[in-house]
Amino acid sequence: MDFNLTNEQSELQKWARSFAKEKFSEKAYTWVRNQEVPWENAKILAEHGLMGMTLSEEDGGQGMSLMDAIIVMEEVAKVCPSTADMLQVGNFGAIRQLAAFGSRELKDRIMPSILSGEKLISVAMSEPNAGSAVTDLNTKARIEGDKVIINGSKVFNTHGPHNSYYVVWVRFGDSVKTSGSILVERDAPGFTVGKTETHMSGEEHCALYFEDCEVPLGNILVPEDGFRKMFTMFNIERMGNTSRSLALAQAAFDLAVEHAKERQQFGRPLAEFQGIQWKLAEMKMKLDAGRLLLYRAATNADKGAPNPTEASIAKAYINTTAFEVAHEAVQIFGGYGYSTDYPLEYIFRRVRGWMIAGGTPEMLKNKIAEDVLGMKFSQRKK
């Protein structure tokens, strides 16, 4: 058992670290403040082969492993979180569902514009009354000839106002077993987006409305009994969430370490106070433990999807750890950490959101407990 990166992975990490600092540091943390999408950075990622790293060459990707993509994601996210969001789109998110379940014709038509950094795609899962209880979908789809007709609504859609494509989770009938997914294009008849709203982190989202929305029959990705298939791919999206969460926590930790060395109080550096030393030691332990859990899930997945339990353990632990580390980093910085002139307050707000998006730690612990006990536990009222 080797806990070190391979020589090739170490070289990739060094290159990604240098690349991210050179290309993305100048405007880092300005994108959200200015409510802008870093389109120029998405194109830079594409030009350097970083959009579609985890996709097959047949689908326009590089055929690299999930672990390779996570290594790059960490380095990019530590420098510029908004650019890491673009990397998520091209490697971990809804594009993986399109790659896994889309027809050859659909992929050839849709994927090139995403992999070139020109357009965005995201999953449309959550509904006003179906958040963690995603099996309670009310958005319905029915087939009429060569068309699919969709009715319903979605909320909290990542990059919602800016997406060109949405992988919409629906029901084709009344039971959970009829659940599936459909790719909806922005200009589909009967499809509209609601007003742009903003999360605490500054990320923009909007509601999606489907009123007899028509899409071609060929846009169906999963026709029925799809939750197991869709969540297999969604666990890859969770790895993107998890790696960004870890990366921002690492960035907060690194800032706190430097501040503790440089900041003087009572005539000596903060680093000489045992209370600060213990905080940093605990932060380091948590980060190292989280990284091992993430790397285990990614390495065992190789080029496939991660084990659901390993993915759940990594995400639940790292989401919580990232929030705790960011919290302590702000505390070490004091008033400066609370100021919007420094990145720490943004990191603190951003990592908090990942404790909700993609599966809460509470829901993930339910999954972990089921695996531990070898039993299924319904959350529904009996």
Secondary structure, 3 states (H helix, E strand, C coil): CCCCCCHHHHHHHHHHHHHHHHHHCCCCCCCCCCCCCCHHHHHHHHHCCCCCCCCCHHHCCCCCCHHHHHHHHHHHHHHCHHHHHHHHHHHCCHHHHHHHHCCHHHHHHHHHHHHCCCCCEEEECCECCECCCHHHCCCEEEEECCEEEEEEEECCCCCHHHCCEEEEEEECCCCHHHEEEEEEECCCCCEEECCCEECCCCCEECCEEEEEEEEEHHHEEECCCCHHHHHHHHHHHHHHHHHHHHHHHHHHHHHHHHHHHHCEECCEEHHHCHHHHHHHHHHHHHHHHHHHHHHHHHHHHCCCCCCHHHHHHHHHHHHHHHHHHHHHHHHHHCHHHHCCCCCHHHHHHHHHHCCCCCCCHHHHHHHHHHHHHCCCCCCCCC
